[in-house]
Every structure is written in C-alpha cells, then in structure tokens.
Amino acid sequence: ALLVLDEAHATLVYGEGGGGVAEQAGVADRVDVSVGTLSKAFGAHGGFVACSSPLHQLLLSRGRAGIYSTALPLPAVAAAGAPSD
C-alpha cells in the first residue's frame, strides 16, 4: 500500500519549512507520495508530485501524455521557485 497525501492547501502554510501537514506532524518520512498545487500559496499555476525515484520513473513512463501536454510556462516556473530562494 502507498500513502498518498494531498497537501494542496497545506504547502507553505503548515510545517516549519512550509512542507505541509506531514512535516508539521513529523511524519513526512512516512508519506510515499505528496501531491500539491502551485496555485494556492505559491500564487502560480500547475502542481507537483513528490515521490521516490522509482515511482518518479514509473509516473514518467506511464503518464507522459498528461505530463508533457500541460507544461508550465517559464514565468510560472520562475514564480514557483521565488518563495523558496
């Protein structure tokens, strides 16, 4: 079984480093997949999936059509990186 946590409303809001509810509760190392959005606290658009390298490779190999059909514009990528600098 995998533990998938939707941190859409918790990213940059909860946790000492803005890592969400799992970080705040001290259980981030138990979460297999963390998904979220850049449209809430980051003020950009798009989303993210944080997971292990093997799962990342699986998602890339099975989800290419969805991943590459929704590429982010460069200004959105820059805006998403700005708060973490």
N, C-alpha and C positions, 0 to 999 in steps of 0.2 A: 504494500500500500504506500502511496505517496501522500504527503501532507502539502496541499497547495493552499497558499494564503493570499487572499486579495487585499492588498494594502493600499488600494486606490485613495481612500480617504485618510490614511494614516501616514503616508510618506511626507517627510519634513514636518510633521505635526507631533508625532509621538517618538519617544526614544531620545537618548542623549545626542546621538548623531543624526537624528531625523530618519532613522531606519525603520520606523513604524512600530506597531504594537508588539511584534515579536521581539524587537530589540528592547523595548521598554520592559517587557516581561522577562527578559533574559533567556529567551528560548529560541533565538534566531538560528542557532546551530541545529535545531530540530526540524526546521522548515525545509522541505525538499525543493519547493518551487514558490517563489514570491512574485506576484504579478501586480502591476500598478499602472497608473496613468500619469502622464506629464501635464495633463490639463487642469489639475487641481492646484496643488501647492507650487508647482514649477511655472505655471502660467503659460505653458506652451501647448502643443498637442502631440498625440501619439501615446505610446505606452512602452512598458518594458516587462521582460521576463528574466528573473534572476534565478539561476539553477546551476547544477553541476555541469562540468564539461561534457560528460557522456550524454546527459539529457539535452544539453545545448546542441550537440551534434545531431541527435535524433530529431529535434524540432526543426533544425535547418534542412535536414534531408527530407523530411515528410511535409514540411509546411512552406516550401519555397514560394509557391504561388501566392499565398497570403502575405508572406513577409515582404517580398520584393514588389508587390503591387501596391503597397501602402508606404513607400519610402517617405521619410520625413524631409522637408525642405531644409537646406543648410541653416537658415536663420532660426528655425525651431530647434535644431540640434545645438546651436550655439547658446540659445536661451536656456535650454535644459541644463547645460553644463555650467552656466554662470553662477548659480547659487552655491555650487559645491567647490568653487575656486577659492 
